[in-house]
Structure formats: C-alpha cells, structure tokens
Amino acid sequence: AYGEAANVFGAPKKNTDFITYRRF
C-alpha cells in the first residue's frame, strides 16, 4: 500500500515504502 503512494511522489518505491507512510 505504501509503495503505491510513494509512486505518486515519484520517489523510489523501496525508499518511500516507509518515508511516505511517515509523511502521511
């Protein structure tokens, strides 16, 4: 689920896997 959200930002899926989750 996080990986998909990260794609929206245009950042790496693996890297944003937890970054996006924390941002939201």
PDB file of N, CA, C and O in Angstrom:
ATOM      1  N   ALA A   1       0.855  -1.205   0.000  1.00  0.00           N
ATOM      2  CA  ALA A   1       0.000   0.000   0.000  1.00  0.00           C
ATOM      3  C   ALA A   1       0.884   1.245   0.000  1.00  0.00           C
ATOM      4  O   ALA A   1       0.623   2.191  -0.743  1.00  0.00           O
ATOM      5  N   TYR A   2       1.928   1.248   0.832  1.00  0.00           N
ATOM      6  CA  TYR A   2       2.816   2.422   0.903  1.00  0.00           C
ATOM      7  C   TYR A   2       3.538   2.605  -0.440  1.00  0.00           C
ATOM      8  O   TYR A   2       3.717   3.724  -0.921  1.00  0.00           O
ATOM      9  N   GLY A   3       3.943   1.475  -1.026  1.00  0.00           N
ATOM     10  CA  GLY A   3       4.680   1.548  -2.300  1.00  0.00           C
ATOM     11  C   GLY A   3       3.886   2.327  -3.342  1.00  0.00           C
ATOM     12  O   GLY A   3       4.455   3.139  -4.072  1.00  0.00           O
ATOM     13  N   GLU A   4       2.583   2.089  -3.419  1.00  0.00           N
ATOM     14  CA  GLU A   4       1.762   2.795  -4.414  1.00  0.00           C
ATOM     15  C   GLU A   4       1.776   4.298  -4.139  1.00  0.00           C
ATOM     16  O   GLU A   4       1.941   5.098  -5.060  1.00  0.00           O
ATOM     17  N   ALA A   5       1.608   4.672  -2.900  1.00  0.00           N
ATOM     18  CA  ALA A   5       1.580   6.101  -2.544  1.00  0.00           C
ATOM     19  C   ALA A   5       2.918   6.746  -2.909  1.00  0.00           C
ATOM     20  O   ALA A   5       2.960   7.881  -3.384  1.00  0.00           O
ATOM     21  N   ALA A   6       4.006   6.013  -2.683  1.00  0.00           N
ATOM     22  CA  ALA A   6       5.334   6.555  -2.987  1.00  0.00           C
ATOM     23  C   ALA A   6       5.432   6.852  -4.480  1.00  0.00           C
ATOM     24  O   ALA A   6       6.045   7.842  -4.879  1.00  0.00           O
ATOM     25  N   ASN A   7       4.835   6.005  -5.299  1.00  0.00           N
ATOM     26  CA  ASN A   7       4.887   6.215  -6.739  1.00  0.00           C
ATOM     27  C   ASN A   7       4.326   7.589  -7.094  1.00  0.00           C
ATOM     28  O   ASN A   7       4.837   8.253  -7.995  1.00  0.00           O
ATOM     29  N   VAL A   8       3.295   8.010  -6.403  1.00  0.00           N
ATOM     30  CA  VAL A   8       2.671   9.313  -6.687  1.00  0.00           C
ATOM     31  C   VAL A   8       3.701  10.427  -6.513  1.00  0.00           C
ATOM     32  O   VAL A   8       3.723  11.387  -7.283  1.00  0.00           O
ATOM     33  N   PHE A   9       4.544  10.292  -5.507  1.00  0.00           N
ATOM     34  CA  PHE A   9       5.571  11.318  -5.269  1.00  0.00           C
ATOM     35  C   PHE A   9       6.681  11.227  -6.315  1.00  0.00           C
ATOM     36  O   PHE A   9       7.432  12.181  -6.518  1.00  0.00           O
ATOM     37  N   GLY A  10       6.778  10.069  -6.976  1.00  0.00           N
ATOM     38  CA  GLY A  10       7.820   9.892  -7.981  1.00  0.00           C
ATOM     39  C   GLY A  10       9.136   9.483  -7.336  1.00  0.00           C
ATOM     40  O   GLY A  10      10.193   9.612  -7.953  1.00  0.00           O
ATOM     41  N   ALA A  11       9.084   8.996  -6.115  1.00  0.00           N
ATOM     42  CA  ALA A  11      10.317   8.568  -5.436  1.00  0.00           C
ATOM     43  C   ALA A  11      10.418   7.043  -5.466  1.00  0.00           C
ATOM     44  O   ALA A  11       9.444   6.364  -5.795  1.00  0.00           O
ATOM     45  N   PRO A  12      11.587   6.502  -5.125  1.00  0.00           N
ATOM     46  CA  PRO A  12      11.768   5.040  -5.113  1.00  0.00           C
ATOM     47  C   PRO A  12      10.706   4.350  -4.280  1.00  0.00           C
ATOM     48  O   PRO A  12      10.360   4.821  -3.197  1.00  0.00           O
ATOM     49  N   LYS A  13      10.197   3.257  -4.770  1.00  0.00           N
ATOM     50  CA  LYS A  13       9.161   2.517  -4.009  1.00  0.00           C
ATOM     51  C   LYS A  13       9.754   1.970  -2.708  1.00  0.00           C
ATOM     52  O   LYS A  13       9.154   2.103  -1.642  1.00  0.00           O
ATOM     53  N   LYS A  14      10.921   1.362  -2.802  1.00  0.00           N
ATOM     54  CA  LYS A  14      11.520   0.756  -1.589  1.00  0.00           C
ATOM     55  C   LYS A  14      11.874   1.858  -0.579  1.00  0.00           C
ATOM     56  O   LYS A  14      11.605   1.717   0.614  1.00  0.00           O
ATOM     57  N   ASN A  15      12.467   2.938  -1.054  1.00  0.00           N
ATOM     58  CA  ASN A  15      12.887   4.003  -0.134  1.00  0.00           C
ATOM     59  C   ASN A  15      11.668   4.678   0.495  1.00  0.00           C
ATOM     60  O   ASN A  15      11.643   4.915   1.702  1.00  0.00           O
ATOM     61  N   THR A  16      10.665   4.986  -0.316  1.00  0.00           N
ATOM     62  CA  THR A  16       9.470   5.671   0.207  1.00  0.00           C
ATOM     63  C   THR A  16       8.550   4.686   0.919  1.00  0.00           C
ATOM     64  O   THR A  16       7.566   5.092   1.537  1.00  0.00           O
ATOM     65  N   ASP A  17       8.863   3.397   0.835  1.00  0.00           N
ATOM     66  CA  ASP A  17       7.996   2.410   1.495  1.00  0.00           C
ATOM     67  C   ASP A  17       7.650   2.860   2.914  1.00  0.00           C
ATOM     68  O   ASP A  17       6.509   2.729   3.356  1.00  0.00           O
ATOM     69  N   PHE A  18       8.640   3.386   3.613  1.00  0.00           N
ATOM     70  CA  PHE A  18       8.404   3.825   4.998  1.00  0.00           C
ATOM     71  C   PHE A  18       8.381   5.360   5.074  1.00  0.00           C
ATOM     72  O   PHE A  18       7.742   5.924   5.962  1.00  0.00           O
ATOM     73  N   ILE A  19       9.063   6.021   4.165  1.00  0.00           N
ATOM     74  CA  ILE A  19       9.089   7.507   4.191  1.00  0.00           C
ATOM     75  C   ILE A  19       7.677   8.055   3.949  1.00  0.00           C
ATOM     76  O   ILE A  19       7.209   8.931   4.676  1.00  0.00           O
ATOM     77  N   THR A  20       7.012   7.531   2.927  1.00  0.00           N
ATOM     78  CA  THR A  20       5.654   8.014   2.619  1.00  0.00           C
ATOM     79  C   THR A  20       4.726   7.712   3.789  1.00  0.00           C
ATOM     80  O   THR A  20       3.918   8.554   4.182  1.00  0.00           O
ATOM     81  N   TYR A  21       4.843   6.522   4.336  1.00  0.00           N
ATOM     82  CA  TYR A  21       3.969   6.131   5.454  1.00  0.00           C
ATOM     83  C   TYR A  21       4.133   7.132   6.609  1.00  0.00           C
ATOM     84  O   TYR A  21       3.164   7.470   7.289  1.00  0.00           O
ATOM     85  N   ARG A  22       5.353   7.592   6.817  1.00  0.00           N
ATOM     86  CA  ARG A  22       5.608   8.533   7.935  1.00  0.00           C
ATOM     87  C   ARG A  22       5.087   9.909   7.533  1.00  0.00           C
ATOM     88  O   ARG A  22       4.545  10.632   8.369  1.00  0.00           O
ATOM     89  N   ARG A  23       5.241  10.272   6.288  1.00  0.00           N
ATOM     90  CA  ARG A  23       4.808  11.606   5.809  1.00  0.00           C
ATOM     91  C   ARG A  23       3.286  11.723   5.952  1.00  0.00           C
ATOM     92  O   ARG A  23       2.775  12.757   6.381  1.00  0.00           O
ATOM     93  N   PHE A  24       2.598  10.696   5.603  1.00  0.00           N
ATOM     94  CA  PHE A  24       1.123  10.744   5.672  1.00  0.00           C
ATOM     95  C   PHE A  24       0.680  10.651   7.132  1.00  0.00           C
ATOM     96  O   PHE A  24      -0.517  10.673   7.416  1.00  0.00           O
TER      97      PHE A  24
END
